[in-house]
């Protein structure tokens, strides 16, 4: 009788978790980034305030002791969905190869720029992603220039990964 009651209780909890959107187990693809907010998040917040036409700014970093490239800072509205998640292949590859990838997506009128982020010494330490809306695809070169200018504004302020991850 107790086993039956326990089994039905567990099924009820699982059902409620599914209905409420609550994870039944921790997501192994998501880790806690401590401390938070970090310096990278401070840079995101400051940059978004300075560039209101910028839709998204995100830092993708390999946290010391981890093997995966992860989102360590992003627009606050995006925190629940992306913060701590493993980066996609483009962002991981950008950090490894130092190649910039530009995605112009006409269907959504969005343009994403995935750029290697360097510290003051010139070492590639992360991937910086900017996202803009555009009206016409011909705006792409100007949005690319703006993205690079943002990266170049941030670089002199960054001494390394440890600083990006440190609380501020």
HULINJO-V393829 format. One record per residue. PSI is psi as a letter, one per 20 degrees, with the letter a starting at -180 (none if undefined). Layout:
<<PSI> <PSI>>
//
This chain:
<<g> <h> <g> <g> <g> <g> <g> <h> <g> <g> <g> <g> <g> <g> <g> <g> <g> <g> <g> <i> <k> <p> <p> <h> <q> <q> <o> <i> <i> <p> <q> <p> <o> <q> <q> <p> <q> <r> <h> <g> <h> <g> <g> <g> <g> <g> <g> <h> <h> <h> <m> <i> <i> <p> <g> <q> <p> <q> <p> <p> <q> <o> <p> <p> <i> <q> <i> <q> <p> <q> <o> <i> <p> <r> <p> <h> <h> <i> <g> <h> <h> <h> <p> <i> <q> <q> <q> <r> <h> <g> <h> <g> <h> <g> <h> <h> <i> <k> <q> <p> <p> <p> <o> <o> <n> <h> <h> <i> <k> <q> <p> <p> <o> <o> <q> <p> <p> <q> <a> <h> <i> <i> <p> <p> <i> <a> <p> <p> <p> <q> <p> <q> <q> <q> <h> <q> <h> <i> <i> <g> <h> <g> <h> <g> <g> <g> <g> <h> <h> <g> <g> <h> <h> <h> <g> <i> <i> <p> <i> <r> <g> <h> <g> <h> <i> <q> <q> <none>>
//
